[in-house]
Amino acid sequence: DPSLIIPTENIEIKDGLSYEKIPVKILDHQVRKLRTKEVALVKVLWRNQFVEEATREAEEDMKKIYPHLFESEESIDQGTNFLLSAL
């Protein structure tokens, strides 16, 4: 199936035939309720993968490792809060 072929010219393959996964953006937020706690998850789109291959990761861990993915969301939230408080 030609739609499943990923172009390799943009992927930097290491000696061990592996490559570094780089997150592109956050697609979705979700809170999973377990028996004793709630876990915040984000759906992450990774470079060189399709949207269907996006994975759910712990939001707390992603914020520690990749804080730049959340900066634009925080500024949008702050702007929305400012507009709501002005009303």
N, C-alpha and C positions, 0 to 999 in steps of 0.2 A: 504494500500500500504506500504510494508516494507521499501521502499526507503525514506519514509517521517518520519520514526521514528528516533528521535535524542537520542543518548545514554545519560543517565542522570548521569552517574558516574563522569563525568568531570564538571558538572554544579553545582555551589554552590547556592542552593536555599535558600532564606532568609525566615524569619518567615511569611512574607506577601505574600508568594508564588511568589516572584519576583527574578530576578537575574540581576547582573550587566552586561551590554553590554560592551564588551572590543573589540576595533578595532584590527584587525590583520594586515591588509595592505591596501594600496591605490591601487585600480585596474585601475582607469582611471581619467583623468582630462577633464573638459569641461567648456566652457565659454558660458553662456546663455545671449543673448542680449535682454534686455527689451526695452521699449520705451525710457527711459531716462538714462539708465545705463547698465553696464555689470556686471554679477555676476559669479564669479569663483566657480565651483562646483567640488567635487571629489566623486568618487564612492568608498565606503568603504565596505570592507569585515569584518564582525563581527565574533567573536569567537562563535562557536556552531551554525553557520548558513551556508547554502549552498551559492555558488556563485550567484545563481539565486535570492537570497534574499538580495543581497548587496543593500545598499541605497545610494542616492545622498545627500550629506551634503555640507554646505557652507565651502569652503576651508579656509577662514579666521578663522571661529570658530574652525575647526578641528586643525589648526595650533596652536591656543591658548591653547586648551585642551590637545592635543596629539602631541607635537612638535617632538617626537622621530620617528613618522611615516614619517616625511619629511626629516630627517637628511640624510639618505642614498641617496635620490633623489637629494639633494643639492650637495652632494659630487660628484655624477655622472655628474650633470650639470657642475660643476666647472672643472672636468676632461675633459669633452668634449670641453668646452670653451678653456682650456689650449691647447689641441691638435689642435684645429682649428686655434688658434693664432700662433702656432708654424709652421703651414703650410704657 
